[in-house]
């Protein structure tokens, strides 16, 4: 059963990483601190995906659910990490 959780977590990490990588600003301001957080999301998601692809380990339900939630949050923000960091009410 842990292999299926590993595949689900791998797919979620790759999806989140690709969504952040293919984000288009469309006139939004460039903020250096947000770009560092986006870089960290890509690095952690990519590193986790590589680790899961190369070294199949025991992945539990909660680790797979965490990866899915990260991917869902990134997709809900359309890859805009600044939206994840600050609320839209200003």
For each residue, the residues with C-beta under 8 A, 3 or more apart:
1: 4 5
2: 5 6 58 59 60
3: 6 7 56
4: 1 7 8
5: 1 2 8 9 59 60 61 63 64
6: 2 3 9 10 52 56 57 59 64
7: 3 4 10 11
8: 4 5 11 12 64 67 68
9: 5 6 12 13 48 52 59 63 64 67 68
10: 6 7 13 14 49 52 53
11: 7 8 14 15
12: 8 9 15 16 64 67 68 70 71
13: 9 10 16 17 45 46 48 49 52 67 70 71
14: 10 11 17 18 45 49
15: 11 12 18 19 71 74 75
16: 12 13 19 20 41 45 67 70 71 74 75
17: 13 14 20 21 41 42 45 46 49
18: 14 15 21 22
19: 15 16 22 23 71 74 75 78 79
20: 16 17 23 38 41 42 45 74 79 81
21: 17 18 42
22: 18 19 79
23: 19 20 38 78 79 80 81
24:
25: 28 30
26:
27:
28: 25 80 82
29:
30: 25 35
31: 34 35 82
32: 35 36
33: 36 37
34: 31 37 38 81 82 85
35: 30 31 32 38 39
36: 32 33 39 40
37: 33 34 40 41 81 85
38: 20 23 34 35 41 42 81
39: 35 36 42 43
40: 36 37 43 44
41: 16 17 20 37 38 44 45 70 74 81
42: 17 20 21 38 39 45 46
43: 39 40 46 47
44: 40 41 47 48
45: 13 14 16 17 20 41 42 48 49 70
46: 13 17 42 43 49 50
47: 43 44 50 51
48: 9 13 44 45 51 52 67
49: 10 13 14 17 45 46 52 53
50: 46 47 53 54
51: 47 48 54 55 57
52: 6 9 10 13 48 49 55 56 57 59
53: 10 49 50
54: 50 51
55: 51 52
56: 3 6 52
57: 6 51 52
58: 2
59: 2 5 6 9 52 63 64
60: 2 5 63 64
61: 5 64 65
62: 65 66
63: 5 9 59 60 66 67
64: 5 6 8 9 12 59 60 61 67 68
65: 61 62 68 69
66: 62 63 69 70
67: 8 9 12 13 16 48 63 64 70 71
68: 8 9 12 64 65 71 72
69: 65 66 72 73
70: 12 13 16 41 45 66 67 73 74
71: 12 13 15 16 19 67 68 74 75
72: 68 69 75 76
73: 69 70 76 77 84
74: 15 16 19 20 41 70 71 77 79 81 84
75: 15 16 19 71 72 78 79
76: 72 73
77: 73 74 80 81 83 84
78: 19 23 75 83
79: 19 20 22 23 74 75
80: 23 28 77 83 84
81: 20 23 34 37 38 41 74 77 84 85
82: 28 31 34 85 86
83: 77 78 80 86 88
84: 73 74 77 80 81
85: 34 37 81 82
86: 82 83
87: 90
88: 83
89:
90: 87
